[in-house]
């Protein structure tokens, strides 16, 4: 019988017996300190002679099933069979994250007690002295999520139970409708509505509608590379307004519409587009401004009430704290893999709750299922949950084989595996059959995107 099972049996039967004995002496429930004391004694008796739980190994697993480069951290412990997994995926710089884990975080974690998650996070966070940034935070997220996975597995319950239990039966999600014509986008919206989704993000020809722009001058001048993209702001702005108007006429007023501006236009043009979209009752407009131009949020807020979502590029607390506390956004969009895991995610959720800001964690298909599950456990518990970005109609069969226990997408909701811990695992042997790909192969990113004169547009 392993240690975890011993503790479950001992903790349940002996603590129950202690409580029962106290109850027989009086009809009044036993004082909390007596119960906790009995439980502590039971735990001490059950673990007497056993070594304290320690981290014995930290693995970095790289895999690319179905075109997605994923970085996974596996933390093994001194208890046989007890380990945790976490996501360290950073789509554009995964190899750098893997190096940070192997060379720095793994040696840092060895020999430490995996139960002390807050202390581990704080000490790892400052261990490089120069802190923050998506590479460090990506590795830290992998470690942090693995530690939460271990803690919940030891408690023999899904993680959300440790975080306070469910606030909703499942997790509402939004999906993505795109196409090169308004009719194609509308048809895609109809498909999702028929499948049960209520929230749909709409785009015409991708971010910034680059297909509507032609004959860039910089290419004629031989500037840049032949593969560089091109976008003109005005065709995108005009087409976006026509698209949303068309969707409202064809698909109705009830569908909750989202549009991602992806920071593709000048700040003052973004202000005007967000204002113009107010008439169509958007669920939210995503990333209207780049992180470098957040001062314009105040200007937007003063001129319209279109709901705003921001944050998928954030990695430093100063980037989201003011936006939340000044109520300049309505949805916080950070991804756990960019800010350092579940531990900071919980703090962001509580901060946002105090100021009426809801969550809309970043969660596209190029982020692995472990991170989706980690965010989902927080989604289930937080009272100020807003919406969760999902993988349209669910994960593909190969990813579900590599990551047993993937969250399931059904009729507009994400459902988590109810197994102890995060509920998602990784099949290392199968993962090895899908080797990591050099950037940018398989990532789907289209950088750089330029203006007519060749100026780089910030995505």
ABEGO torsion letter per residue (X at the ends): XBAAAAAAAAAAAAAAAAAAAAAAABABBBBAAAAAAAAAAAAAAAABGBBBBBBABBBBBBBBBGGBBBBBBBBBBABBGBBBBBBABBAAAAAAAAAAAAAAAAAAABGBBAABAAAAAAAAAAAAGBBEEAAAAAAAAAAAAAAAAAAAAAAGBBAAAAAGEBABABBBBBBBBBEABAAAAAAAAAAAAAAGBABBBBBBGEBGGAAABBGBAAAAAGBEBAABBBBBAAAAAAAAAAAAAAAAAAAEAABBBBBBAGGABBAAAAAAAAAAAAAAGBABBBGABBAAAAAAAAAAAAABABBBBBGAABABAAAAAAAAAAGABABBABBAAAAGEAAAAAAAAAAAAAAGBBBBBBBBAABBAAAAAAAAAAAAABAABABBBBBBGEBBAAAAAABBGBBBBBGGBBBBBABBEAGBBBBAAAAAABBBBBOABGAGBBOBBBBAAGBBBBX
